[in-house]
Amino acid sequence: MEWHPTDAQSLAIVDREIGEHHFAPAEYEILRRVINETADFEYKSLIGFSEGALQSGVAALAARTTIIVDVPMIQVGISPAIQQTFANPVYCSMETITRPQKSKSQLARGIQTLAKRYPEAIFIIGQAQTALTALVELIEAEEIKPALAIATPSGFVDTDVVKERLQDTMIPNIRISGRKGSATVAVAILNGLADLAWEAYGKNGREM
């Protein structure tokens, strides 16, 4: 990713103000992207990485694994980074044709449909709690085994609970705990991950 001078200045401010931390270098790179996009340092205490999440995500991106997102904003936000690196296919649950169900939202039905087509995809749920719940239910039922799940939706009603359920699975995941989160945060995480993958597998000449 090419950085504008303003971005570099902003990241320098983040580095200066964030202070001491326990994050590994790759985790910190993701965190600083999130704070740079949101100007919210509370994410330092909210972001969580399961064991092996970054390694799994980087390898999946480099292998051109399909990416499933819940809303178009994320699809648009990650497209430049994806197209400049590994050109992974990206599908959006909101735009997926499904059969109507009174008990499930369009986003939840879209995630279910796409998950069954691509059970080992990278899943990015940045806005819709219903989509995240549908994803976690499929994981808990062992119907799918994603390469990585990124979960950043905000909400007041049980959003923190479903994020904790994701954390309790054995699936590699990056998540924002509690009520906070947004599609913008999800985009920042994936774009940072794409840059890490390109450094590891693409830029240095190890073409896939």
NORVEN-V146406 format. One record per helix or strand of 3 or more residues. SS is the DSSP state (helix for helix, strand for strand). FROM is the first residue (numbers start at 1). TO is the last residue. If there is no record, write none. Layout:
BEGIN
SS&FROM&TO  SS&FROM&TO
END
This chain:
BEGIN
helix&5&18  helix&25&38  helix&43&46  strand&47&49  helix&53&62  strand&67&69  helix&72&84  strand&90&92  helix&93&95  helix&106&117  strand&122&125  helix&129&140  strand&148&151  helix&159&168  strand&173&176  helix&183&202
END
